[in-house]
Amino acid sequence: MPKRIPSIPPGGRFRAPGRGGRGRQPGGSGLGPGDFCVCPRCKTKIPHKRGVPCYTEVCPECGSKMTRVR
Ligand SMILES: [Zn+2]
């Protein structure tokens, strides 16, 4: 596939995407660091462990099953 060179409009700078505007959303897809499990009962948050589903975690405060939070 040939490399496409973006055409620059005359008298204007090419607008680089990704700068300014909206902030990036952290953690696009899949599991990663920074995920949390939350207790639906008392809202306690614990760091999500990789490879361990949240529903297998138990709330340290009230003993409820944790759920995933995004
Ligand atoms: Zn709880």
N, CA, C, O and the ligand as a Tripos MOL2 file, in Angstrom:
@<TRIPOS>MOLECULE
protein
  281   279    71     0     0
PROTEIN
NO_CHARGES

@<TRIPOS>ATOM
      1 N           0.8550   -1.2040    0.0000 N.3       1 MET1
      2 CA          0.0000    0.0000    0.0000 C.3       1 MET1
      3 C           0.8900    1.2540    0.0000 C.2       1 MET1
      4 O           1.7850    1.3860    0.8350 O.2       1 MET1
      5 N           0.6360    2.1700   -0.9450 N.am      2 PRO2
      6 CA          1.4790    3.3830   -0.9980 C.3       2 PRO2
      7 C           1.1890    4.3160    0.1700 C.2       2 PRO2
      8 O           0.0560    4.4340    0.6360 O.2       2 PRO2
      9 N           2.2110    4.9510    0.6090 N.am      3 LYS3
     10 CA          2.0840    5.8730    1.7460 C.3       3 LYS3
     11 C           1.3940    7.1640    1.2920 C.2       3 LYS3
     12 O           1.8170    7.8160    0.3370 O.2       3 LYS3
     13 N           0.3450    7.5000    1.9900 N.am      4 ARG4
     14 CA         -0.3890    8.7160    1.6090 C.3       4 ARG4
     15 C           0.1270    9.9060    2.3870 C.2       4 ARG4
     16 O           0.2190    9.8900    3.6150 O.2       4 ARG4
     17 N           0.4550   10.9160    1.6480 N.am      5 ILE5
     18 CA          0.9380   12.1380    2.2840 C.3       5 ILE5
     19 C          -0.2300   13.1180    2.3700 C.2       5 ILE5
     20 O          -0.8230   13.4690    1.3490 O.2       5 ILE5
     21 N          -0.5640   13.5630    3.5890 N.am      6 PRO6
     22 CA         -1.6770   14.5010    3.7190 C.3       6 PRO6
     23 C          -1.3580   15.8380    3.0570 C.2       6 PRO6
     24 O          -0.2820   16.4090    3.2330 O.2       6 PRO6
     25 N          -2.3280   16.3080    2.2970 N.am      7 SER7
     26 CA         -2.1120   17.5770    1.6060 C.3       7 SER7
     27 C          -2.2860   18.7430    2.5690 C.2       7 SER7
     28 O          -3.2360   18.7930    3.3510 O.2       7 SER7
     29 N          -1.3710   19.6510    2.4930 N.am      8 ILE8
     30 CA         -1.4200   20.8170    3.3640 C.3       8 ILE8
     31 C          -2.1140   21.9560    2.6130 C.2       8 ILE8
     32 O          -1.6880   22.3240    1.5180 O.2       8 ILE8
     33 N          -3.1760   22.5130    3.1940 N.am      9 PRO9
     34 CA         -3.8640   23.6130    2.5110 C.3       9 PRO9
     35 C          -2.9640   24.8360    2.4010 C.2       9 PRO9
     36 O          -2.2090   25.1340    3.3260 O.2       9 PRO9
     37 N          -3.0370   25.5420    1.2850 N.am     10 PRO10
     38 CA         -2.1620   26.7010    1.0980 C.3      10 PRO10
     39 C          -2.4460   27.7970    2.1140 C.2      10 PRO10
     40 O          -3.5950   28.1730    2.3460 O.2      10 PRO10
     41 N          -1.3940   28.2910    2.7020 N.am     11 GLY11
     42 CA         -1.5400   29.3970    3.6490 C.3      11 GLY11
     43 C          -1.9970   28.9450    5.0160 C.2      11 GLY11
     44 O          -2.1900   29.7690    5.9100 O.2      11 GLY11
     45 N          -2.1700   27.6660    5.1890 N.am     12 GLY12
     46 CA         -2.6340   27.1910    6.4930 C.3      12 GLY12
     47 C          -1.8170   26.0060    6.9520 C.2      12 GLY12
     48 O          -1.2710   25.2520    6.1460 O.2      12 GLY12
     49 N          -1.7470   25.8600    8.2230 N.am     13 ARG13
     50 CA         -0.9850   24.7390    8.7640 C.3      13 ARG13
     51 C          -1.8630   23.5020    8.8150 C.2      13 ARG13
     52 O          -3.0790   23.5810    8.9910 O.2      13 ARG13
     53 N          -1.2340   22.3970    8.6610 N.am     14 PHE14
     54 CA         -1.9650   21.1430    8.7760 C.3      14 PHE14
     55 C          -2.3170   20.8990   10.2420 C.2      14 PHE14
     56 O          -1.4740   20.9970   11.1340 O.2      14 PHE14
     57 N          -3.5670   20.5850   10.4520 N.am     15 ARG15
     58 CA         -4.0350   20.4060   11.8190 C.3      15 ARG15
     59 C          -3.6870   19.0000   12.2950 C.2      15 ARG15
     60 O          -4.2080   18.0060   11.7890 O.2      15 ARG15
     61 N          -2.8220   18.9460   13.2490 N.am     16 ALA16
     62 CA         -2.4360   17.6460   13.7750 C.3      16 ALA16
     63 C          -3.5430   17.1000   14.6750 C.2      16 ALA16
     64 O          -4.0100   17.7880   15.5830 O.2      16 ALA16
     65 N          -3.9510   15.8810   14.4230 N.am     17 PRO17
     66 CA         -5.0110   15.3120   15.2600 C.3      17 PRO17
     67 C          -4.4840   14.9170   16.6370 C.2      17 PRO17
     68 O          -3.3060   14.5980   16.8000 O.2      17 PRO17
     69 N          -5.3660   14.9440   17.6090 N.am     18 GLY18
     70 CA         -4.9810   14.5040   18.9390 C.3      18 GLY18
     71 C          -4.5110   15.6290   19.8390 C.2      18 GLY18
     72 O          -4.2630   15.4200   21.0270 O.2      18 GLY18
     73 N          -4.3880   16.8270   19.2740 N.am     19 ARG19
     74 CA         -3.9420   17.9470   20.1200 C.3      19 ARG19
     75 C          -5.1170   18.8520   20.4150 C.2      19 ARG19
     76 O          -5.8520   19.2550   19.5140 O.2      19 ARG19
     77 N          -5.2830   19.1640   21.6770 N.am     20 GLY20
     78 CA         -6.3750   20.0270   22.0690 C.3      20 GLY20
     79 C          -7.7010   19.2770   22.0030 C.2      20 GLY20
     80 O          -7.7370   18.0780   21.7250 O.2      20 GLY20
     81 N          -8.7660   19.9850   22.2570 N.am     21 GLY21
     82 CA        -10.0660   19.3370   22.2020 C.3      21 GLY21
     83 C         -10.2790   18.4270   23.4000 C.2      21 GLY21
     84 O          -9.8960   18.7320   24.5300 O.2      21 GLY21
     85 N         -10.8880   17.3280   23.1120 N.am     22 ARG22
     86 CA        -11.2400   16.4310   24.2080 C.3      22 ARG22
     87 C         -10.0230   15.6960   24.7520 C.2      22 ARG22
     88 O          -9.0540   15.4360   24.0390 O.2      22 ARG22
     89 N         -10.1030   15.3800   26.0050 N.am     23 GLY23
     90 CA         -9.0330   14.6040   26.6290 C.3      23 GLY23
     91 C          -9.1740   13.1430   26.2730 C.2      23 GLY23
     92 O         -10.2530   12.6570   25.9330 O.2      23 GLY23
     93 N          -8.0910   12.4860   26.3590 N.am     24 ARG24
     94 CA         -8.1110   11.0690   26.0090 C.3      24 ARG24
     95 C          -8.8040   10.2660   27.0970 C.2      24 ARG24
     96 O          -8.7210   10.5860   28.2820 O.2      24 ARG24
     97 N          -9.4760    9.2360   26.6750 N.am     25 GLN25
     98 CA        -10.1460    8.3840   27.6390 C.3      25 GLN25
     99 C          -9.1750    7.3270   28.1350 C.2      25 GLN25
    100 O          -8.5930    6.5850   27.3440 O.2      25 GLN25
    101 N          -9.0050    7.2650   29.4330 N.am     26 PRO26
    102 CA         -8.0420    6.2860   29.9480 C.3      26 PRO26
    103 C          -8.5730    4.8680   29.8520 C.2      26 PRO26
    104 O          -9.7510    4.6020   30.0910 O.2      26 PRO26
    105 N          -7.6860    3.9820   29.5030 N.am     27 GLY27
    106 CA         -8.0690    2.5730   29.4480 C.3      27 GLY27
    107 C          -9.0850    2.2940   28.3760 C.2      27 GLY27
    108 O         -10.2600    2.0950   28.6840 O.2      27 GLY27
    109 N          -8.6820    2.2740   27.1540 N.am     28 GLY28
    110 CA         -9.6180    2.1040   26.0490 C.3      28 GLY28
    111 C         -10.2860    0.7490   26.0510 C.2      28 GLY28
    112 O         -11.5030    0.6530   26.2040 O.2      28 GLY28
    113 N          -9.5170   -0.2740   25.8880 N.am     29 SER29
    114 CA        -10.1170   -1.6010   25.7900 C.3      29 SER29
    115 C          -9.3260   -2.5920   26.6200 C.2      29 SER29
    116 O          -8.1170   -2.4590   26.8120 O.2      29 SER29
    117 N         -10.0230   -3.5550   27.0890 N.am     30 GLY30
    118 CA         -9.3590   -4.6150   27.8310 C.3      30 GLY30
    119 C          -9.0130   -4.2090   29.2570 C.2      30 GLY30
    120 O          -9.2250   -3.0710   29.6770 O.2      30 GLY30
    121 N          -8.4870   -5.1570   29.9670 N.am     31 LEU31
    122 CA         -8.1190   -4.8810   31.3430 C.3      31 LEU31
    123 C          -6.7310   -4.2760   31.4080 C.2      31 LEU31
    124 O          -5.8640   -4.5920   30.5940 O.2      31 LEU31
    125 N          -6.5330   -3.4190   32.3640 N.am     32 GLY32
    126 CA         -5.2260   -2.8090   32.5210 C.3      32 GLY32
    127 C          -5.0950   -2.2190   33.9050 C.2      32 GLY32
    128 O          -6.0450   -2.2380   34.6880 O.2      32 GLY32
    129 N          -3.9460   -1.7040   34.2050 N.am     33 PRO33
    130 CA         -3.7570   -1.0680   35.5000 C.3      33 PRO33
    131 C          -4.6420    0.1600   35.6170 C.2      33 PRO33
    132 O          -4.8680    0.8670   34.6340 O.2      33 PRO33
    133 N          -5.1290    0.4070   36.7890 N.am     34 GLY34
    134 CA         -6.0150    1.5410   36.9740 C.3      34 GLY34
    135 C          -7.4750    1.1420   37.0120 C.2      34 GLY34
    136 O          -8.3580    1.9840   37.1780 O.2      34 GLY34
    137 N          -7.7250   -0.1540   36.8570 N.am     35 ASP35
    138 CA         -9.0990   -0.6290   36.9740 C.3      35 ASP35
    139 C          -9.4390   -0.8530   38.4430 C.2      35 ASP35
    140 O          -8.5760   -1.1230   39.2780 O.2      35 ASP35
    141 N         -10.7020   -0.7300   38.7130 N.am     36 PHE36
    142 CA        -11.1430   -0.9180   40.0830 C.3      36 PHE36
    143 C         -12.3510   -1.8240   40.1350 C.2      36 PHE36
    144 O         -13.1440   -1.9100   39.1970 O.2      36 PHE36
    145 N         -12.4600   -2.4880   41.2520 N.am     37 CYS37
    146 CA        -13.6830   -3.1950   41.5700 C.3      37 CYS37
    147 C         -14.3770   -2.3610   42.6440 C.2      37 CYS37
    148 O         -13.7310   -1.8130   43.5380 O.2      37 CYS37
    149 N         -15.6910   -2.2760   42.5410 N.am     38 VAL38
    150 CA        -16.4300   -1.4750   43.5040 C.3      38 VAL38
    151 C         -17.4980   -2.3330   44.1610 C.2      38 VAL38
    152 O         -18.0940   -3.2120   43.5390 O.2      38 VAL38
    153 N         -17.7210   -2.0520   45.4320 N.am     39 CYS39
    154 CA        -18.7670   -2.7480   46.1610 C.3      39 CYS39
    155 C         -20.0950   -2.0480   45.8790 C.2      39 CYS39
    156 O         -20.2130   -0.8430   46.0970 O.2      39 CYS39
    157 N         -21.0910   -2.7840   45.4000 N.am     40 PRO40
    158 CA        -22.3740   -2.1430   45.0990 C.3      40 PRO40
    159 C         -23.1260   -1.7300   46.3580 C.2      40 PRO40
    160 O         -24.0800   -0.9540   46.2970 O.2      40 PRO40
    161 N         -22.6920   -2.2480   47.4850 N.am     41 ARG41
    162 CA        -23.4190   -1.9840   48.7170 C.3      41 ARG41
    163 C         -22.8790   -0.7560   49.4540 C.2      41 ARG41
    164 O         -23.6350    0.1410   49.8260 O.2      41 ARG41
    165 N         -21.5690   -0.7320   49.6560 N.am     42 CYS42
    166 CA        -21.0080    0.3750   50.4400 C.3      42 CYS42
    167 C         -20.0450    1.2420   49.6270 C.2      42 CYS42
    168 O         -19.4110    2.1530   50.1600 O.2      42 CYS42
    169 N         -19.9480    0.9440   48.3360 N.am     43 LYS43
    170 CA        -19.1520    1.7530   47.3980 C.3      43 LYS43
    171 C         -17.6480    1.7360   47.6850 C.2      43 LYS43
    172 O         -16.9120    2.6250   47.2560 O.2      43 LYS43
    173 N         -17.2160    0.7320   48.4030 N.am     44 THR44
    174 CA        -15.7830    0.6070   48.6350 C.3      44 THR44
    175 C         -15.0960    0.1800   47.3430 C.2      44 THR44
    176 O         -15.5530   -0.7230   46.6420 O.2      44 THR44
    177 N         -14.0030    0.8420   47.0550 N.am     45 LYS45
    178 CA        -13.2490    0.5130   45.8390 C.3      45 LYS45
    179 C         -11.9570   -0.1840   46.2110 C.2      45 LYS45
    180 O         -11.2630    0.2050   47.1500 O.2      45 LYS45
    181 N         -11.6540   -1.2170   45.4580 N.am     46 ILE46
    182 CA        -10.3590   -1.8670   45.6150 C.3      46 ILE46
    183 C          -9.7330   -1.9870   44.2400 C.2      46 ILE46
    184 O         -10.4460   -2.1000   43.2420 O.2      46 ILE46
    185 N          -8.4090   -1.9660   44.1720 N.am     47 PRO47
    186 CA         -7.7600   -2.1220   42.8630 C.3      47 PRO47
    187 C          -8.0530   -3.4860   42.2770 C.2      47 PRO47
    188 O          -7.9880   -4.5120   42.9540 O.2      47 PRO47
    189 N          -8.3740   -3.4610   41.0080 N.am     48 HIS48
    190 CA         -8.6790   -4.7150   40.3200 C.3      48 HIS48
    191 C          -7.3980   -5.4990   40.0660 C.2      48 HIS48
    192 O          -6.3910   -4.9670   39.5990 O.2      48 HIS48
    193 N          -7.4770   -6.7790   40.3910 N.am     49 LYS49
    194 CA         -6.3170   -7.6210   40.1240 C.3      49 LYS49
    195 C          -6.4560   -8.2380   38.7500 C.2      49 LYS49
    196 O          -7.5220   -8.7150   38.3580 O.2      49 LYS49
    197 N          -5.3550   -8.2140   38.0340 N.am     50 ARG50
    198 CA         -5.3870   -8.7620   36.6760 C.3      50 ARG50
    199 C          -5.5890  -10.2630   36.7250 C.2      50 ARG50
    200 O          -4.9280  -10.9750   37.4810 O.2      50 ARG50
    201 N          -6.5000  -10.7200   35.9200 N.am     51 GLY51
    202 CA         -6.7650  -12.1530   35.8450 C.3      51 GLY51
    203 C          -7.7350  -12.6310   36.8990 C.2      51 GLY51
    204 O          -8.1080  -13.8040   36.9250 O.2      51 GLY51
    205 N          -8.1510  -11.7110   37.7820 N.am     52 VAL52
    206 CA         -9.1140  -12.0760   38.8160 C.3      52 VAL52
    207 C         -10.3940  -11.2820   38.5840 C.2      52 VAL52
    208 O         -10.3920  -10.0580   38.7180 O.2      52 VAL52
    209 N         -11.4740  -11.9530   38.2410 N.am     53 PRO53
    210 CA        -12.7200  -11.2240   38.0300 C.3      53 PRO53
    211 C         -13.2050  -10.5730   39.3190 C.2      53 PRO53
    212 O         -13.0640  -11.1260   40.4100 O.2      53 PRO53
    213 N         -13.7780   -9.3870   39.1630 N.am     54 CYS54
    214 CA        -14.2100   -8.6410   40.3410 C.3      54 CYS54
    215 C         -15.2370   -9.4000   41.1670 C.2      54 CYS54
    216 O         -15.2700   -9.2940   42.3930 O.2      54 CYS54
    217 N         -16.0680  -10.1620   40.4840 N.am     55 TYR55
    218 CA        -17.1300  -10.8410   41.2310 C.3      55 TYR55
    219 C         -16.6120  -11.9700   42.1030 C.2      55 TYR55
    220 O         -17.3590  -12.5560   42.8870 O.2      55 TYR55
    221 N         -15.3260  -12.2710   41.9590 N.am     56 THR56
    222 CA        -14.7470  -13.2590   42.8650 C.3      56 THR56
    223 C         -14.0920  -12.5850   44.0650 C.2      56 THR56
    224 O         -13.6680  -13.2360   45.0200 O.2      56 THR56
    225 N         -14.0260  -11.2560   43.9830 N.am     57 GLU57
    226 CA        -13.4670  -10.5020   45.1000 C.3      57 GLU57
    227 C         -14.5750  -10.2090   46.1060 C.2      57 GLU57
    228 O         -15.7420  -10.0720   45.7400 O.2      57 GLU57
    229 N         -14.1980  -10.1160   47.3620 N.am     58 VAL58
    230 CA        -15.1570   -9.8260   48.4150 C.3      58 VAL58
    231 C         -14.7940   -8.4950   49.0570 C.2      58 VAL58
    232 O         -13.6280   -8.2070   49.3260 O.2      58 VAL58
    233 N         -15.8160   -7.7010   49.2900 N.am     59 CYS59
    234 CA        -15.6150   -6.3880   49.8800 C.3      59 CYS59
    235 C         -14.9820   -6.5050   51.2640 C.2      59 CYS59
    236 O         -15.4710   -7.2580   52.1060 O.2      59 CYS59
    237 N         -13.8940   -5.7670   51.5060 N.am     60 PRO60
    238 CA        -13.2480   -5.8350   52.8210 C.3      60 PRO60
    239 C         -14.0740   -5.1720   53.9120 C.2      60 PRO60
    240 O         -13.8180   -5.3610   55.1020 O.2      60 PRO60
    241 N         -15.0570   -4.4020   53.5010 N.am     61 GLU61
    242 CA        -15.8640   -3.6740   54.4810 C.3      61 GLU61
    243 C         -17.1030   -4.4500   54.9020 C.2      61 GLU61
    244 O         -17.3940   -4.5890   56.0900 O.2      61 GLU61
    245 N         -17.8250   -4.9510   53.9100 N.am     62 CYS62
    246 CA        -19.1230   -5.5630   54.2480 C.3      62 CYS62
    247 C         -19.2420   -6.9930   53.7500 C.2      62 CYS62
    248 O         -20.2310   -7.6600   54.0520 O.2      62 CYS62
    249 N         -18.2780   -7.4770   53.0060 N.am     63 GLY63
    250 CA        -18.2930   -8.8720   52.5900 C.3      63 GLY63
    251 C         -19.1250   -9.1540   51.3640 C.2      63 GLY63
    252 O         -19.3430  -10.3140   51.0140 O.2      63 GLY63
    253 N         -19.5990   -8.1020   50.7000 N.am     64 SER64
    254 CA        -20.3670   -8.3070   49.4820 C.3      64 SER64
    255 C         -19.4450   -8.6260   48.3100 C.2      64 SER64
    256 O         -18.2430   -8.3660   48.3530 O.2      64 SER64
    257 N         -20.0320   -9.1880   47.2780 N.am     65 LYS65
    258 CA        -19.2590   -9.4380   46.0660 C.3      65 LYS65
    259 C         -19.0180   -8.1190   45.3370 C.2      65 LYS65
    260 O         -19.9140   -7.2840   45.2190 O.2      65 LYS65
    261 N         -17.8080   -7.9540   44.8580 N.am     66 MET66
    262 CA        -17.4690   -6.7270   44.1580 C.3      66 MET66
    263 C         -17.9340   -6.7940   42.7130 C.2      66 MET66
    264 O         -18.1200   -7.8740   42.1530 O.2      66 MET66
    265 N         -18.1140   -5.6420   42.1320 N.am     67 THR67
    266 CA        -18.4280   -5.5780   40.7160 C.3      67 THR67
    267 C         -17.4240   -4.6650   40.0370 C.2      67 THR67
    268 O         -16.7760   -3.8310   40.6690 O.2      67 THR67
    269 N         -17.3190   -4.8460   38.7550 N.am     68 ARG68
    270 CA        -16.3640   -4.0660   37.9760 C.3      68 ARG68
    271 C         -16.8930   -2.6560   37.7860 C.2      68 ARG68
    272 O         -18.0890   -2.4420   37.5910 O.2      68 ARG68
    273 N         -15.9830   -1.7040   37.8450 N.am     69 VAL69
    274 CA        -16.3670   -0.3230   37.5850 C.3      69 VAL69
    275 C         -15.4980    0.1940   36.4360 C.2      69 VAL69
    276 O         -14.3310   -0.1790   36.3110 O.2      69 VAL69
    277 N         -16.0870    1.0610   35.5950 N.am     70 ARG70
    278 CA        -15.3370    1.5780   34.4630 C.3      70 ARG70
    279 C         -15.1570    3.0870   34.5910 C.2      70 ARG70
    280 O         -14.5450    3.7120   33.7250 O.2      70 ARG70
    281 ZN        -18.9820   -3.2890   50.7800 Zn       71 ZN71
@<TRIPOS>BOND
     1     1     2 1
     2     2     3 1
     3     3     4 2
     4     3     5 am
     5     5     6 1
     6     6     7 1
     7     7     8 2
     8     7     9 am
     9     9    10 1
    10    10    11 1
    11    11    12 2
    12    11    13 am
    13    13    14 1
    14    14    15 1
    15    15    16 2
    16    15    17 am
    17    17    18 1
    18    18    19 1
    19    19    20 2
    20    19    21 am
    21    21    22 1
    22    22    23 1
    23    23    24 2
    24    23    25 am
    25    25    26 1
    26    26    27 1
    27    27    28 2
    28    27    29 am
    29    29    30 1
    30    30    31 1
    31    31    32 2
    32    31    33 am
    33    33    34 1
    34    34    35 1
    35    35    36 2
    36    35    37 am
    37    37    38 1
    38    38    39 1
    39    39    40 2
    40    39    41 am
    41    41    42 1
    42    42    43 1
    43    43    44 2
    44    43    45 am
    45    45    46 1
    46    46    47 1
    47    47    48 2
    48    47    49 am
    49    49    50 1
    50    50    51 1
    51    51    52 2
    52    51    53 am
    53    53    54 1
    54    54    55 1
    55    55    56 2
    56    55    57 am
    57    57    58 1
    58    58    59 1
    59    59    60 2
    60    59    61 am
    61    61    62 1
    62    62    63 1
    63    63    64 2
    64    63    65 am
    65    65    66 1
    66    66    67 1
    67    67    68 2
    68    67    69 am
    69    69    70 1
    70    70    71 1
    71    71    72 2
    72    71    73 am
    73    73    74 1
    74    74    75 1
    75    75    76 2
    76    75    77 am
    77    77    78 1
    78    78    79 1
    79    79    80 2
    80    79    81 am
    81    81    82 1
    82    82    83 1
    83    83    84 2
    84    83    85 am
    85    85    86 1
    86    86    87 1
    87    87    88 2
    88    87    89 am
    89    89    90 1
    90    90    91 1
    91    91    92 2
    92    91    93 am
    93    93    94 1
    94    94    95 1
    95    95    96 2
    96    95    97 am
    97    97    98 1
    98    98    99 1
    99    99   100 2
   100    99   101 am
   101   101   102 1
   102   102   103 1
   103   103   104 2
   104   103   105 am
   105   105   106 1
   106   106   107 1
   107   107   108 2
   108   107   109 am
   109   109   110 1
   110   110   111 1
   111   111   112 2
   112   111   113 am
   113   113   114 1
   114   114   115 1
   115   115   116 2
   116   115   117 am
   117   117   118 1
   118   118   119 1
   119   119   120 2
   120   119   121 am
   121   121   122 1
   122   122   123 1
   123   123   124 2
   124   123   125 am
   125   125   126 1
   126   126   127 1
   127   127   128 2
   128   127   129 am
   129   129   130 1
   130   130   131 1
   131   131   132 2
   132   131   133 am
   133   133   134 1
   134   134   135 1
   135   135   136 2
   136   135   137 am
   137   137   138 1
   138   138   139 1
   139   139   140 2
   140   139   141 am
   141   141   142 1
   142   142   143 1
   143   143   144 2
   144   143   145 am
   145   145   146 1
   146   146   147 1
   147   147   148 2
   148   147   149 am
   149   149   150 1
   150   150   151 1
   151   151   152 2
   152   151   153 am
   153   153   154 1
   154   154   155 1
   155   155   156 2
   156   155   157 am
   157   157   158 1
   158   158   159 1
   159   159   160 2
   160   159   161 am
   161   161   162 1
   162   162   163 1
   163   163   164 2
   164   163   165 am
   165   165   166 1
   166   166   167 1
   167   167   168 2
   168   167   169 am
   169   169   170 1
   170   170   171 1
   171   171   172 2
   172   171   173 am
   173   173   174 1
   174   174   175 1
   175   175   176 2
   176   175   177 am
   177   177   178 1
   178   178   179 1
   179   179   180 2
   180   179   181 am
   181   181   182 1
   182   182   183 1
   183   183   184 2
   184   183   185 am
   185   185   186 1
   186   186   187 1
   187   187   188 2
   188   187   189 am
   189   189   190 1
   190   190   191 1
   191   191   192 2
   192   191   193 am
   193   193   194 1
   194   194   195 1
   195   195   196 2
   196   195   197 am
   197   197   198 1
   198   198   199 1
   199   199   200 2
   200   199   201 am
   201   201   202 1
   202   202   203 1
   203   203   204 2
   204   203   205 am
   205   205   206 1
   206   206   207 1
   207   207   208 2
   208   207   209 am
   209   209   210 1
   210   210   211 1
   211   211   212 2
   212   211   213 am
   213   213   214 1
   214   214   215 1
   215   215   216 2
   216   215   217 am
   217   217   218 1
   218   218   219 1
   219   219   220 2
   220   219   221 am
   221   221   222 1
   222   222   223 1
   223   223   224 2
   224   223   225 am
   225   225   226 1
   226   226   227 1
   227   227   228 2
   228   227   229 am
   229   229   230 1
   230   230   231 1
   231   231   232 2
   232   231   233 am
   233   233   234 1
   234   234   235 1
   235   235   236 2
   236   235   237 am
   237   237   238 1
   238   238   239 1
   239   239   240 2
   240   239   241 am
   241   241   242 1
   242   242   243 1
   243   243   244 2
   244   243   245 am
   245   245   246 1
   246   246   247 1
   247   247   248 2
   248   247   249 am
   249   249   250 1
   250   250   251 1
   251   251   252 2
   252   251   253 am
   253   253   254 1
   254   254   255 1
   255   255   256 2
   256   255   257 am
   257   257   258 1
   258   258   259 1
   259   259   260 2
   260   259   261 am
   261   261   262 1
   262   262   263 1
   263   263   264 2
   264   263   265 am
   265   265   266 1
   266   266   267 1
   267   267   268 2
   268   267   269 am
   269   269   270 1
   270   270   271 1
   271   271   272 2
   272   271   273 am
   273   273   274 1
   274   274   275 1
   275   275   276 2
   276   275   277 am
   277   277   278 1
   278   278   279 1
   279   279   280 2
@<TRIPOS>SUBSTRUCTURE
     1 MET1         2 RESIDUE 1 A MET
     2 PRO2         6 RESIDUE 1 A PRO
     3 LYS3        10 RESIDUE 1 A LYS
     4 ARG4        14 RESIDUE 1 A ARG
     5 ILE5        18 RESIDUE 1 A ILE
     6 PRO6        22 RESIDUE 1 A PRO
     7 SER7        26 RESIDUE 1 A SER
     8 ILE8        30 RESIDUE 1 A ILE
     9 PRO9        34 RESIDUE 1 A PRO
    10 PRO10       38 RESIDUE 1 A PRO
    11 GLY11       42 RESIDUE 1 A GLY
    12 GLY12       46 RESIDUE 1 A GLY
    13 ARG13       50 RESIDUE 1 A ARG
    14 PHE14       54 RESIDUE 1 A PHE
    15 ARG15       58 RESIDUE 1 A ARG
    16 ALA16       62 RESIDUE 1 A ALA
    17 PRO17       66 RESIDUE 1 A PRO
    18 GLY18       70 RESIDUE 1 A GLY
    19 ARG19       74 RESIDUE 1 A ARG
    20 GLY20       78 RESIDUE 1 A GLY
    21 GLY21       82 RESIDUE 1 A GLY
    22 ARG22       86 RESIDUE 1 A ARG
    23 GLY23       90 RESIDUE 1 A GLY
    24 ARG24       94 RESIDUE 1 A ARG
    25 GLN25       98 RESIDUE 1 A GLN
    26 PRO26      102 RESIDUE 1 A PRO
    27 GLY27      106 RESIDUE 1 A GLY
    28 GLY28      110 RESIDUE 1 A GLY
    29 SER29      114 RESIDUE 1 A SER
    30 GLY30      118 RESIDUE 1 A GLY
    31 LEU31      122 RESIDUE 1 A LEU
    32 GLY32      126 RESIDUE 1 A GLY
    33 PRO33      130 RESIDUE 1 A PRO
    34 GLY34      134 RESIDUE 1 A GLY
    35 ASP35      138 RESIDUE 1 A ASP
    36 PHE36      142 RESIDUE 1 A PHE
    37 CYS37      146 RESIDUE 1 A CYS
    38 VAL38      150 RESIDUE 1 A VAL
    39 CYS39      154 RESIDUE 1 A CYS
    40 PRO40      158 RESIDUE 1 A PRO
    41 ARG41      162 RESIDUE 1 A ARG
    42 CYS42      166 RESIDUE 1 A CYS
    43 LYS43      170 RESIDUE 1 A LYS
    44 THR44      174 RESIDUE 1 A THR
    45 LYS45      178 RESIDUE 1 A LYS
    46 ILE46      182 RESIDUE 1 A ILE
    47 PRO47      186 RESIDUE 1 A PRO
    48 HIS48      190 RESIDUE 1 A HIS
    49 LYS49      194 RESIDUE 1 A LYS
    50 ARG50      198 RESIDUE 1 A ARG
    51 GLY51      202 RESIDUE 1 A GLY
    52 VAL52      206 RESIDUE 1 A VAL
    53 PRO53      210 RESIDUE 1 A PRO
    54 CYS54      214 RESIDUE 1 A CYS
    55 TYR55      218 RESIDUE 1 A TYR
    56 THR56      222 RESIDUE 1 A THR
    57 GLU57      226 RESIDUE 1 A GLU
    58 VAL58      230 RESIDUE 1 A VAL
    59 CYS59      234 RESIDUE 1 A CYS
    60 PRO60      238 RESIDUE 1 A PRO
    61 GLU61      242 RESIDUE 1 A GLU
    62 CYS62      246 RESIDUE 1 A CYS
    63 GLY63      250 RESIDUE 1 A GLY
    64 SER64      254 RESIDUE 1 A SER
    65 LYS65      258 RESIDUE 1 A LYS
    66 MET66      262 RESIDUE 1 A MET
    67 THR67      266 RESIDUE 1 A THR
    68 ARG68      270 RESIDUE 1 A ARG
    69 VAL69      274 RESIDUE 1 A VAL
    70 ARG70      278 RESIDUE 1 A ARG
    71 ZN71       281 GROUP 0 **** ****
